[in-house]
Amino acid sequence: MFILYEIIYIIGFICYLPILFLKGKWHEHFAMRFSLWPHWQIQALKEKKNIWVHAVSVGEVLAVQGVILGVKKLWPEYRIVISSVTKTGYQLACSKFPDDIVVYAPLDFRAVVFRYIHFIKPKIYIAAETEIWPNLFYALSKKKIPIVLINGRISDGSFKRYQRINLLLKEVLADVLWAGMQTQEDADRIAALGVPKDRALVMGNMKFDGAVDVPGWARSSFGYTEDDLIFIAGSTHPGEEEIILDIASEIAKENANFRLIIAPRHIERSFQVMEMVRARGFRALRFSAIEGARQDAHTVVVVDTIGHLKSLYSIATLVFVGKSLTAHGGQNIIEPAFWGKSVIVGPYVENFKDIIAIFLKRNAVVQVFSAESFGQEIRRLLADPKERERLGEAAKTVVHDNRGVTEKTLQLIQKVIG
C-alpha cells in the first residue's frame, strides 16, 4: 500500500510542478522540502534536544503559539523546531520565534521524511489542525517518536479525501499517541480514520486562547480620531474587495467619519487591492507607510504586513471577516471578537462552522447571505452604537467562556515528555 502511495505521490508532484512555478510557490527555500538543508542548520540541531511542531500556515502558527511558548517555558533545555508549508506561515514563525529553528515541512517522500527525522531527532512530533502525511507518520512510528495532534479539525472536504486512502491511514494513525480535537464530530472522524477511540479527545478550539497575548493600539497612532467609524475588512479574498469598495464609495459620500481598512488574506495581493482602491476614486495608503499620514473618508488603508491584523482589530468600529462572502471556507472571527467588536460574516464559513455556530447561538455575530444584505447590515450597525456594543459584548463573552484549551493541551504534552 505504501509503495502505491509513493508512486501516486511522485506522479502527482511532477504534475503539480508547473503550477508551483505559475503560482509563484516555488521559492528560494523550496530545496529544503527535499531535505537539502544548509550545513549550519544541521549543525545547530545537534546542539540541543529538539521538539518538532508542525503548523501548516499563518492561522496554525498563531493558534499554537501559546503551546510553543508553554513548551519553551516548561522545558527550556529543548529547542523548538517549527515546520510550515506556506511562505507566509514560514515568515511569521521566523518573526515570532527567532531563537528557534524554522523550516519548511518535508515533501512526503519516504527518503525525505527519514532524513528530516535524522536531522531533528525529535523527542515528540506535534501537528496542529490535523495535517496527516502517511510517509512522515510511518517514519515517526518506526523511530518510536510520539505523535500527537493538537487543535485537530477535519473539514467535510478533508474527511472525504482522507477516506479515499483510509486503508493506508488506519495503519499510520493507529500509532498516534493522542489527538486533541476541536469538537465531538472531529473526534469521531479522526477515530473513523484510524486513531483509537480512547485517544481521540474533545478539547475545544485553541484559537479562543490565541488572541489574548497581543497588544491593543491607539487610534491616534494611525491618524484616526475617536469619532471615526472605522470599518475593517479582514482576511479578504478576490471578489470581496470589489463589493466592499462599492459599498464604501456610497457610505463615504453619506458620512464624513467613515474610514475603511482592507487586509487581504494574502499580502502579495496588496498592490492589486490598491489598484482597485484607486480605480474607485479613493486614495490608497499602504499600512506599512501609515505613520504620520492623514486619514479621511476618501483614504483606504491596505494592510501589506504580516501578523498585525489581530492588534489592528482593536481600533475597529465594525469588522467584516472575509473568505466568506464570495470565496468559500471562512476565516477566524475570534480575533475581532476578543476585542469586543461587532462582526459580520458571509454565508460561506464551512471551515469555521463550529466556531460560527457558537457565536450564532449566542447572537454574537451577524451573518449575511448576499452583497445587498451585506451593505444594509454595514449601514445599520454603523448607525446603531447600542447594537454594536451589544454584539461586541456578546462576542467577547463567547471568547472568554471557551478559553483554556492551551493549558489542557500542555498538561497532556507534559505526560509525554515528563
Contacts in CASP RR format, 6 or more apart in sequence:
PFRMAT RR
TARGET T0000
AUTHOR 0000-0000-0000
METHOD contacts of the structure
MODEL  1
MFILYEIIYIIGFICYLPILFLKGKWHEHFAMRFSLWPHWQIQALKEKKN
IWVHAVSVGEVLAVQGVILGVKKLWPEYRIVISSVTKTGYQLACSKFPDD
IVVYAPLDFRAVVFRYIHFIKPKIYIAAETEIWPNLFYALSKKKIPIVLI
NGRISDGSFKRYQRINLLLKEVLADVLWAGMQTQEDADRIAALGVPKDRA
LVMGNMKFDGAVDVPGWARSSFGYTEDDLIFIAGSTHPGEEEIILDIASE
IAKENANFRLIIAPRHIERSFQVMEMVRARGFRALRFSAIEGARQDAHTV
VVVDTIGHLKSLYSIATLVFVGKSLTAHGGQNIIEPAFWGKSVIVGPYVE
NFKDIIAIFLKRNAVVQVFSAESFGQEIRRLLADPKERERLGEAAKTVVH
DNRGVTEKTLQLIQKVIG
1 167 0 8 1.000
1 168 0 8 1.000
1 171 0 8 1.000
2 110 0 8 1.000
2 134 0 8 1.000
2 135 0 8 1.000
2 138 0 8 1.000
2 168 0 8 1.000
5 134 0 8 1.000
5 135 0 8 1.000
5 165 0 8 1.000
5 168 0 8 1.000
6 109 0 8 1.000
6 110 0 8 1.000
6 135 0 8 1.000
9 108 0 8 1.000
9 109 0 8 1.000
9 135 0 8 1.000
10 109 0 8 1.000
13 107 0 8 1.000
19 25 0 8 1.000
20 26 0 8 1.000
20 30 0 8 1.000
25 87 0 8 1.000
27 87 0 8 1.000
29 90 0 8 1.000
29 104 0 8 1.000
30 104 0 8 1.000
32 103 0 8 1.000
32 104 0 8 1.000
33 104 0 8 1.000
33 105 0 8 1.000
33 106 0 8 1.000
33 107 0 8 1.000
33 112 0 8 1.000
34 107 0 8 1.000
34 109 0 8 1.000
34 112 0 8 1.000
35 106 0 8 1.000
35 111 0 8 1.000
35 112 0 8 1.000
35 115 0 8 1.000
35 116 0 8 1.000
35 119 0 8 1.000
37 103 0 8 1.000
37 119 0 8 1.000
41 101 0 8 1.000
41 103 0 8 1.000
41 119 0 8 1.000
42 119 0 8 1.000
44 101 0 8 1.000
45 79 0 8 1.000
45 81 0 8 1.000
45 101 0 8 1.000
45 119 0 8 1.000
45 120 0 8 1.000
45 121 0 8 1.000
47 79 0 8 1.000
48 77 0 8 1.000
48 78 0 8 1.000
48 79 0 8 1.000
49 77 0 8 1.000
49 78 0 8 1.000
49 79 0 8 1.000
49 121 0 8 1.000
49 123 0 8 1.000
50 78 0 8 1.000
50 79 0 8 1.000
50 80 0 8 1.000
50 81 0 8 1.000
50 101 0 8 1.000
50 120 0 8 1.000
50 121 0 8 1.000
50 122 0 8 1.000
50 123 0 8 1.000
51 71 0 8 1.000
51 75 0 8 1.000
51 78 0 8 1.000
51 79 0 8 1.000
51 80 0 8 1.000
51 81 0 8 1.000
51 122 0 8 1.000
51 123 0 8 1.000
51 124 0 8 1.000
51 126 0 8 1.000
51 417 0 8 1.000
52 81 0 8 1.000
52 83 0 8 1.000
52 120 0 8 1.000
52 122 0 8 1.000
52 124 0 8 1.000
52 125 0 8 1.000
52 126 0 8 1.000
53 64 0 8 1.000
53 67 0 8 1.000
53 68 0 8 1.000
53 71 0 8 1.000
53 80 0 8 1.000
53 81 0 8 1.000
53 82 0 8 1.000
53 83 0 8 1.000
53 126 0 8 1.000
53 127 0 8 1.000
53 128 0 8 1.000
54 82 0 8 1.000
54 83 0 8 1.000
54 84 0 8 1.000
54 105 0 8 1.000
54 125 0 8 1.000
54 126 0 8 1.000
54 127 0 8 1.000
54 128 0 8 1.000
54 131 0 8 1.000
55 61 0 8 1.000
55 63 0 8 1.000
55 64 0 8 1.000
55 82 0 8 1.000
55 83 0 8 1.000
55 84 0 8 1.000
55 89 0 8 1.000
55 93 0 8 1.000
55 128 0 8 1.000
55 129 0 8 1.000
56 84 0 8 1.000
56 85 0 8 1.000
56 86 0 8 1.000
56 89 0 8 1.000
56 105 0 8 1.000
56 128 0 8 1.000
56 129 0 8 1.000
56 131 0 8 1.000
57 84 0 8 1.000
57 85 0 8 1.000
57 86 0 8 1.000
57 88 0 8 1.000
57 89 0 8 1.000
58 86 0 8 1.000
58 88 0 8 1.000
58 89 0 8 1.000
58 92 0 8 1.000
58 306 0 8 1.000
58 307 0 8 1.000
59 89 0 8 1.000
59 332 0 8 1.000
60 84 0 8 1.000
60 89 0 8 1.000
60 128 0 8 1.000
60 129 0 8 1.000
60 151 0 8 1.000
61 82 0 8 1.000
61 84 0 8 1.000
61 89 0 8 1.000
61 92 0 8 1.000
61 93 0 8 1.000
61 96 0 8 1.000
62 92 0 8 1.000
62 207 0 8 1.000
62 210 0 8 1.000
62 307 0 8 1.000
62 310 0 8 1.000
63 128 0 8 1.000
63 129 0 8 1.000
63 151 0 8 1.000
63 206 0 8 1.000
63 207 0 8 1.000
63 210 0 8 1.000
64 126 0 8 1.000
64 128 0 8 1.000
64 150 0 8 1.000
64 151 0 8 1.000
64 206 0 8 1.000
65 96 0 8 1.000
65 210 0 8 1.000
65 213 0 8 1.000
66 206 0 8 1.000
66 209 0 8 1.000
66 210 0 8 1.000
66 213 0 8 1.000
66 406 0 8 1.000
67 126 0 8 1.000
67 150 0 8 1.000
67 206 0 8 1.000
67 406 0 8 1.000
67 409 0 8 1.000
67 410 0 8 1.000
67 413 0 8 1.000
68 80 0 8 1.000
68 82 0 8 1.000
68 97 0 8 1.000
68 100 0 8 1.000
70 406 0 8 1.000
70 410 0 8 1.000
71 78 0 8 1.000
71 80 0 8 1.000
71 410 0 8 1.000
71 413 0 8 1.000
72 78 0 8 1.000
72 80 0 8 1.000
72 100 0 8 1.000
74 410 0 8 1.000
74 414 0 8 1.000
74 417 0 8 1.000
75 417 0 8 1.000
78 123 0 8 1.000
79 100 0 8 1.000
79 101 0 8 1.000
80 97 0 8 1.000
80 100 0 8 1.000
80 101 0 8 1.000
81 100 0 8 1.000
81 101 0 8 1.000
81 102 0 8 1.000
81 103 0 8 1.000
81 120 0 8 1.000
81 122 0 8 1.000
82 93 0 8 1.000
82 97 0 8 1.000
82 100 0 8 1.000
82 101 0 8 1.000
82 102 0 8 1.000
82 103 0 8 1.000
83 102 0 8 1.000
83 103 0 8 1.000
83 104 0 8 1.000
83 105 0 8 1.000
83 106 0 8 1.000
84 90 0 8 1.000
84 93 0 8 1.000
84 102 0 8 1.000
84 103 0 8 1.000
84 104 0 8 1.000
84 105 0 8 1.000
85 104 0 8 1.000
85 105 0 8 1.000
88 266 0 8 1.000
88 267 0 8 1.000
88 306 0 8 1.000
90 102 0 8 1.000
90 104 0 8 1.000
91 306 0 8 1.000
92 306 0 8 1.000
92 307 0 8 1.000
93 102 0 8 1.000
94 102 0 8 1.000
95 306 0 8 1.000
95 307 0 8 1.000
105 131 0 8 1.000
106 112 0 8 1.000
106 113 0 8 1.000
106 115 0 8 1.000
106 116 0 8 1.000
106 133 0 8 1.000
106 136 0 8 1.000
108 133 0 8 1.000
108 134 0 8 1.000
108 135 0 8 1.000
108 136 0 8 1.000
109 135 0 8 1.000
110 135 0 8 1.000
110 138 0 8 1.000
110 139 0 8 1.000
113 133 0 8 1.000
113 135 0 8 1.000
113 136 0 8 1.000
113 139 0 8 1.000
114 139 0 8 1.000
116 136 0 8 1.000
117 139 0 8 1.000
117 140 0 8 1.000
117 143 0 8 1.000
117 145 0 8 1.000
122 145 0 8 1.000
123 145 0 8 1.000
123 146 0 8 1.000
123 417 0 8 1.000
124 145 0 8 1.000
124 146 0 8 1.000
124 147 0 8 1.000
124 148 0 8 1.000
124 413 0 8 1.000
124 416 0 8 1.000
124 417 0 8 1.000
125 140 0 8 1.000
125 145 0 8 1.000
125 146 0 8 1.000
125 147 0 8 1.000
125 148 0 8 1.000
126 148 0 8 1.000
126 149 0 8 1.000
126 150 0 8 1.000
126 413 0 8 1.000
127 147 0 8 1.000
127 148 0 8 1.000
127 149 0 8 1.000
127 150 0 8 1.000
128 149 0 8 1.000
128 150 0 8 1.000
128 151 0 8 1.000
128 152 0 8 1.000
129 151 0 8 1.000
129 152 0 8 1.000
129 153 0 8 1.000
130 149 0 8 1.000
130 152 0 8 1.000
130 153 0 8 1.000
130 154 0 8 1.000
130 158 0 8 1.000
130 179 0 8 1.000
130 181 0 8 1.000
130 186 0 8 1.000
130 190 0 8 1.000
132 162 0 8 1.000
132 169 0 8 1.000
132 172 0 8 1.000
132 173 0 8 1.000
132 193 0 8 1.000
134 165 0 8 1.000
134 168 0 8 1.000
134 169 0 8 1.000
134 172 0 8 1.000
137 147 0 8 1.000
137 172 0 8 1.000
137 173 0 8 1.000
137 175 0 8 1.000
137 176 0 8 1.000
138 171 0 8 1.000
138 172 0 8 1.000
140 147 0 8 1.000
140 175 0 8 1.000
141 147 0 8 1.000
141 172 0 8 1.000
141 175 0 8 1.000
146 177 0 8 1.000
146 416 0 8 1.000
147 175 0 8 1.000
147 176 0 8 1.000
147 177 0 8 1.000
148 176 0 8 1.000
148 177 0 8 1.000
148 178 0 8 1.000
148 179 0 8 1.000
148 180 0 8 1.000
148 412 0 8 1.000
148 413 0 8 1.000
148 416 0 8 1.000
149 176 0 8 1.000
149 178 0 8 1.000
149 179 0 8 1.000
149 180 0 8 1.000
149 181 0 8 1.000
149 190 0 8 1.000
149 195 0 8 1.000
150 180 0 8 1.000
150 203 0 8 1.000
150 206 0 8 1.000
150 409 0 8 1.000
151 180 0 8 1.000
151 182 0 8 1.000
151 203 0 8 1.000
151 204 0 8 1.000
151 205 0 8 1.000
151 206 0 8 1.000
151 207 0 8 1.000
151 405 0 8 1.000
151 409 0 8 1.000
152 179 0 8 1.000
152 180 0 8 1.000
152 181 0 8 1.000
152 182 0 8 1.000
152 186 0 8 1.000
152 190 0 8 1.000
153 181 0 8 1.000
153 182 0 8 1.000
153 183 0 8 1.000
153 186 0 8 1.000
153 205 0 8 1.000
154 162 0 8 1.000
154 181 0 8 1.000
154 186 0 8 1.000
154 189 0 8 1.000
154 190 0 8 1.000
154 193 0 8 1.000
155 350 0 8 1.000
155 351 0 8 1.000
156 350 0 8 1.000
159 189 0 8 1.000
159 193 0 8 1.000
162 169 0 8 1.000
162 193 0 8 1.000
163 193 0 8 1.000
166 193 0 8 1.000
166 194 0 8 1.000
169 193 0 8 1.000
169 194 0 8 1.000
170 193 0 8 1.000
170 194 0 8 1.000
173 190 0 8 1.000
173 193 0 8 1.000
173 194 0 8 1.000
173 195 0 8 1.000
174 194 0 8 1.000
174 195 0 8 1.000
174 196 0 8 1.000
176 195 0 8 1.000
176 199 0 8 1.000
177 199 0 8 1.000
177 416 0 8 1.000
178 199 0 8 1.000
178 200 0 8 1.000
178 201 0 8 1.000
178 412 0 8 1.000
179 187 0 8 1.000
179 190 0 8 1.000
179 195 0 8 1.000
179 199 0 8 1.000
179 200 0 8 1.000
179 201 0 8 1.000
180 187 0 8 1.000
180 200 0 8 1.000
180 201 0 8 1.000
180 202 0 8 1.000
180 203 0 8 1.000
180 409 0 8 1.000
180 412 0 8 1.000
181 187 0 8 1.000
181 190 0 8 1.000
181 200 0 8 1.000
181 201 0 8 1.000
181 202 0 8 1.000
181 203 0 8 1.000
181 204 0 8 1.000
182 202 0 8 1.000
182 203 0 8 1.000
182 204 0 8 1.000
182 205 0 8 1.000
182 354 0 8 1.000
183 202 0 8 1.000
183 204 0 8 1.000
183 354 0 8 1.000
184 202 0 8 1.000
185 354 0 8 1.000
186 202 0 8 1.000
187 200 0 8 1.000
187 201 0 8 1.000
187 202 0 8 1.000
188 200 0 8 1.000
190 200 0 8 1.000
191 197 0 8 1.000
191 200 0 8 1.000
201 412 0 8 1.000
203 405 0 8 1.000
203 408 0 8 1.000
203 409 0 8 1.000
204 402 0 8 1.000
204 405 0 8 1.000
205 334 0 8 1.000
205 354 0 8 1.000
205 355 0 8 1.000
205 402 0 8 1.000
205 405 0 8 1.000
206 405 0 8 1.000
206 406 0 8 1.000
206 409 0 8 1.000
207 332 0 8 1.000
207 334 0 8 1.000
207 355 0 8 1.000
208 334 0 8 1.000
208 399 0 8 1.000
208 402 0 8 1.000
208 403 0 8 1.000
208 404 0 8 1.000
208 405 0 8 1.000
209 403 0 8 1.000
209 404 0 8 1.000
209 405 0 8 1.000
209 406 0 8 1.000
210 334 0 8 1.000
210 406 0 8 1.000
211 310 0 8 1.000
211 334 0 8 1.000
211 335 0 8 1.000
211 337 0 8 1.000
211 338 0 8 1.000
211 339 0 8 1.000
211 399 0 8 1.000
212 338 0 8 1.000
212 403 0 8 1.000
214 310 0 8 1.000
214 311 0 8 1.000
215 311 0 8 1.000
216 311 0 8 1.000
216 314 0 8 1.000
216 315 0 8 1.000
216 339 0 8 1.000
217 311 0 8 1.000
217 312 0 8 1.000
217 314 0 8 1.000
217 315 0 8 1.000
218 315 0 8 1.000
219 225 0 8 1.000
219 226 0 8 1.000
219 228 0 8 1.000
219 230 0 8 1.000
219 315 0 8 1.000
222 290 0 8 1.000
222 291 0 8 1.000
222 293 0 8 1.000
222 295 0 8 1.000
222 301 0 8 1.000
222 315 0 8 1.000
223 290 0 8 1.000
223 292 0 8 1.000
223 293 0 8 1.000
223 294 0 8 1.000
223 295 0 8 1.000
224 230 0 8 1.000
224 259 0 8 1.000
224 295 0 8 1.000
224 315 0 8 1.000
227 257 0 8 1.000
228 257 0 8 1.000
228 258 0 8 1.000
228 259 0 8 1.000
228 295 0 8 1.000
228 317 0 8 1.000
229 255 0 8 1.000
229 257 0 8 1.000
229 258 0 8 1.000
229 259 0 8 1.000
229 317 0 8 1.000
229 318 0 8 1.000
229 382 0 8 1.000
230 259 0 8 1.000
230 260 0 8 1.000
230 261 0 8 1.000
230 315 0 8 1.000
230 316 0 8 1.000
230 317 0 8 1.000
230 318 0 8 1.000
231 248 0 8 1.000
231 258 0 8 1.000
231 259 0 8 1.000
231 260 0 8 1.000
231 261 0 8 1.000
231 316 0 8 1.000
231 317 0 8 1.000
231 318 0 8 1.000
231 319 0 8 1.000
231 320 0 8 1.000
231 378 0 8 1.000
231 382 0 8 1.000
232 261 0 8 1.000
232 263 0 8 1.000
232 312 0 8 1.000
232 313 0 8 1.000
232 315 0 8 1.000
232 316 0 8 1.000
232 318 0 8 1.000
232 319 0 8 1.000
232 320 0 8 1.000
232 336 0 8 1.000
233 240 0 8 1.000
233 241 0 8 1.000
233 244 0 8 1.000
233 260 0 8 1.000
233 261 0 8 1.000
233 262 0 8 1.000
233 263 0 8 1.000
233 319 0 8 1.000
233 320 0 8 1.000
233 322 0 8 1.000
234 262 0 8 1.000
234 263 0 8 1.000
234 264 0 8 1.000
234 265 0 8 1.000
234 303 0 8 1.000
234 309 0 8 1.000
234 319 0 8 1.000
234 320 0 8 1.000
234 321 0 8 1.000
234 322 0 8 1.000
234 331 0 8 1.000
235 263 0 8 1.000
235 264 0 8 1.000
235 265 0 8 1.000
235 309 0 8 1.000
235 321 0 8 1.000
235 322 0 8 1.000
235 323 0 8 1.000
235 330 0 8 1.000
235 331 0 8 1.000
235 332 0 8 1.000
236 244 0 8 1.000
236 262 0 8 1.000
236 263 0 8 1.000
236 264 0 8 1.000
236 265 0 8 1.000
236 273 0 8 1.000
236 320 0 8 1.000
236 322 0 8 1.000
236 323 0 8 1.000
237 264 0 8 1.000
237 265 0 8 1.000
237 322 0 8 1.000
237 323 0 8 1.000
237 326 0 8 1.000
237 327 0 8 1.000
238 269 0 8 1.000
238 326 0 8 1.000
238 327 0 8 1.000
239 325 0 8 1.000
239 326 0 8 1.000
239 327 0 8 1.000
240 322 0 8 1.000
240 323 0 8 1.000
240 325 0 8 1.000
240 326 0 8 1.000
240 327 0 8 1.000
241 262 0 8 1.000
241 264 0 8 1.000
241 273 0 8 1.000
241 276 0 8 1.000
242 276 0 8 1.000
243 325 0 8 1.000
243 326 0 8 1.000
243 371 0 8 1.000
243 374 0 8 1.000
244 260 0 8 1.000
244 262 0 8 1.000
244 320 0 8 1.000
245 260 0 8 1.000
245 276 0 8 1.000
245 277 0 8 1.000
245 280 0 8 1.000
245 282 0 8 1.000
245 300 0 8 1.000
246 280 0 8 1.000
247 371 0 8 1.000
247 374 0 8 1.000
247 375 0 8 1.000
247 378 0 8 1.000
248 258 0 8 1.000
248 260 0 8 1.000
248 280 0 8 1.000
248 282 0 8 1.000
248 300 0 8 1.000
249 280 0 8 1.000
249 281 0 8 1.000
249 282 0 8 1.000
251 258 0 8 1.000
251 378 0 8 1.000
251 379 0 8 1.000
251 382 0 8 1.000
252 258 0 8 1.000
252 260 0 8 1.000
252 282 0 8 1.000
252 297 0 8 1.000
252 298 0 8 1.000
255 297 0 8 1.000
255 382 0 8 1.000
256 296 0 8 1.000
256 297 0 8 1.000
257 297 0 8 1.000
258 297 0 8 1.000
258 382 0 8 1.000
259 295 0 8 1.000
259 296 0 8 1.000
259 297 0 8 1.000
259 299 0 8 1.000
259 301 0 8 1.000
260 282 0 8 1.000
260 300 0 8 1.000
260 301 0 8 1.000
261 287 0 8 1.000
261 300 0 8 1.000
261 301 0 8 1.000
261 302 0 8 1.000
261 303 0 8 1.000
261 312 0 8 1.000
261 316 0 8 1.000
262 273 0 8 1.000
262 277 0 8 1.000
262 300 0 8 1.000
262 301 0 8 1.000
262 302 0 8 1.000
262 303 0 8 1.000
263 287 0 8 1.000
263 302 0 8 1.000
263 303 0 8 1.000
263 309 0 8 1.000
263 312 0 8 1.000
264 270 0 8 1.000
264 273 0 8 1.000
264 302 0 8 1.000
264 303 0 8 1.000
265 322 0 8 1.000
265 323 0 8 1.000
265 331 0 8 1.000
267 303 0 8 1.000
267 304 0 8 1.000
267 305 0 8 1.000
267 306 0 8 1.000
270 286 0 8 1.000
270 302 0 8 1.000
270 303 0 8 1.000
270 304 0 8 1.000
271 304 0 8 1.000
273 302 0 8 1.000
274 284 0 8 1.000
274 286 0 8 1.000
274 302 0 8 1.000
275 284 0 8 1.000
277 283 0 8 1.000
277 284 0 8 1.000
277 300 0 8 1.000
277 302 0 8 1.000
278 284 0 8 1.000
281 298 0 8 1.000
282 298 0 8 1.000
282 299 0 8 1.000
282 300 0 8 1.000
283 298 0 8 1.000
283 299 0 8 1.000
283 300 0 8 1.000
284 300 0 8 1.000
284 302 0 8 1.000
285 293 0 8 1.000
285 299 0 8 1.000
285 300 0 8 1.000
285 301 0 8 1.000
285 302 0 8 1.000
286 301 0 8 1.000
286 302 0 8 1.000
286 304 0 8 1.000
287 301 0 8 1.000
287 302 0 8 1.000
287 303 0 8 1.000
287 304 0 8 1.000
287 305 0 8 1.000
287 308 0 8 1.000
287 312 0 8 1.000
288 304 0 8 1.000
288 305 0 8 1.000
290 301 0 8 1.000
293 299 0 8 1.000
295 301 0 8 1.000
303 309 0 8 1.000
303 312 0 8 1.000
309 335 0 8 1.000
310 335 0 8 1.000
310 338 0 8 1.000
313 319 0 8 1.000
313 335 0 8 1.000
313 336 0 8 1.000
313 338 0 8 1.000
313 339 0 8 1.000
313 341 0 8 1.000
314 339 0 8 1.000
316 336 0 8 1.000
316 339 0 8 1.000
316 341 0 8 1.000
317 341 0 8 1.000
317 382 0 8 1.000
317 388 0 8 1.000
318 341 0 8 1.000
318 342 0 8 1.000
318 344 0 8 1.000
318 378 0 8 1.000
318 381 0 8 1.000
318 382 0 8 1.000
318 388 0 8 1.000
319 336 0 8 1.000
319 341 0 8 1.000
319 342 0 8 1.000
319 343 0 8 1.000
319 344 0 8 1.000
320 343 0 8 1.000
320 344 0 8 1.000
320 345 0 8 1.000
320 374 0 8 1.000
320 378 0 8 1.000
321 330 0 8 1.000
321 331 0 8 1.000
321 332 0 8 1.000
321 333 0 8 1.000
321 336 0 8 1.000
321 343 0 8 1.000
321 344 0 8 1.000
321 345 0 8 1.000
322 330 0 8 1.000
322 331 0 8 1.000
322 345 0 8 1.000
322 346 0 8 1.000
323 329 0 8 1.000
323 330 0 8 1.000
323 331 0 8 1.000
323 348 0 8 1.000
324 330 0 8 1.000
324 331 0 8 1.000
324 345 0 8 1.000
324 346 0 8 1.000
324 347 0 8 1.000
324 348 0 8 1.000
324 349 0 8 1.000
325 346 0 8 1.000
325 347 0 8 1.000
325 348 0 8 1.000
325 368 0 8 1.000
325 371 0 8 1.000
325 374 0 8 1.000
326 348 0 8 1.000
327 348 0 8 1.000
328 348 0 8 1.000
328 350 0 8 1.000
329 348 0 8 1.000
329 349 0 8 1.000
329 350 0 8 1.000
329 351 0 8 1.000
329 352 0 8 1.000
330 345 0 8 1.000
330 348 0 8 1.000
330 349 0 8 1.000
330 350 0 8 1.000
330 351 0 8 1.000
330 352 0 8 1.000
331 352 0 8 1.000
332 352 0 8 1.000
332 355 0 8 1.000
333 343 0 8 1.000
333 345 0 8 1.000
333 352 0 8 1.000
333 355 0 8 1.000
333 356 0 8 1.000
333 359 0 8 1.000
333 365 0 8 1.000
333 395 0 8 1.000
334 355 0 8 1.000
334 399 0 8 1.000
336 343 0 8 1.000
336 395 0 8 1.000
337 343 0 8 1.000
337 359 0 8 1.000
337 364 0 8 1.000
337 365 0 8 1.000
337 392 0 8 1.000
337 395 0 8 1.000
337 396 0 8 1.000
337 398 0 8 1.000
337 399 0 8 1.000
338 396 0 8 1.000
338 399 0 8 1.000
339 396 0 8 1.000
340 392 0 8 1.000
340 393 0 8 1.000
340 395 0 8 1.000
340 396 0 8 1.000
341 392 0 8 1.000
341 395 0 8 1.000
342 366 0 8 1.000
342 381 0 8 1.000
342 387 0 8 1.000
342 388 0 8 1.000
342 391 0 8 1.000
342 392 0 8 1.000
342 395 0 8 1.000
343 359 0 8 1.000
343 365 0 8 1.000
343 366 0 8 1.000
343 391 0 8 1.000
343 392 0 8 1.000
343 395 0 8 1.000
344 365 0 8 1.000
344 366 0 8 1.000
344 367 0 8 1.000
344 368 0 8 1.000
344 374 0 8 1.000
344 377 0 8 1.000
344 378 0 8 1.000
344 381 0 8 1.000
345 356 0 8 1.000
345 365 0 8 1.000
345 366 0 8 1.000
345 367 0 8 1.000
345 368 0 8 1.000
346 367 0 8 1.000
346 368 0 8 1.000
346 369 0 8 1.000
346 374 0 8 1.000
347 367 0 8 1.000
347 368 0 8 1.000
347 369 0 8 1.000
349 356 0 8 1.000
349 367 0 8 1.000
356 365 0 8 1.000
356 367 0 8 1.000
358 398 0 8 1.000
358 402 0 8 1.000
359 365 0 8 1.000
359 395 0 8 1.000
359 398 0 8 1.000
360 367 0 8 1.000
362 394 0 8 1.000
362 397 0 8 1.000
362 398 0 8 1.000
363 391 0 8 1.000
363 394 0 8 1.000
364 391 0 8 1.000
364 392 0 8 1.000
364 394 0 8 1.000
364 395 0 8 1.000
364 397 0 8 1.000
364 398 0 8 1.000
365 391 0 8 1.000
365 395 0 8 1.000
366 377 0 8 1.000
366 381 0 8 1.000
366 391 0 8 1.000
368 374 0 8 1.000
368 375 0 8 1.000
368 377 0 8 1.000
380 387 0 8 1.000
381 387 0 8 1.000
381 388 0 8 1.000
381 391 0 8 1.000
END
